[in-house]
């Protein structure tokens, strides 16, 4: 009895489906474990990332609470109670907390008349390449101000000249100390020019600017009315 074309097509479909099942079975036998492993690894990585983010948020909150507790202790005159959390935060992997803790530790030492210890704390912040530059620049200013009377003028000049330029956030503070160092090193022309620049800079705090205007005037340097930052800093 002859087989109809319809029967042939049904038979071929069955054969094709069986072949596909065999191929799938073969692929599963060869790569099934690898596929399962890849899926599991992906889920582990995803879960691990979520856990890490959660732990970072929790740790940041804990460090924030520590810093707040330290400040509250200092505000109430309980300095010893603030020292432990500050010491822990000084080793934090979070830049802001680390810097604030070290600045506070330095201020505590200053209140105890330990200028050498405070200067060392500021120096550590200034040398910390993991911190943002404004933190490091501020630490350089604080360190120099703390040990100013013990430094040779050239040390002050070398340290502060990169900061004593118009446009720098610490131009006024750095420039004032640098100008005095110029005077101490017998470079009055550079000192007068720098005082005049500070006095003419509207971005400099008013108290520093007024002192600079007075110094520049006493040295015969004219100070134009403040009109923003000058184009260039002092050059030797």
PyMOL commands that set and color helices and strands:
alter all, ss='L'
color gray80, all
select helices_A, chain A and resi 5-75+79-89+95-111+115-126+133-146+148-150+153-160+171-184+188-199+206-218
alter helices_A, ss='H'
color red, helices_A
deselect
rebuild
show_as cartoon
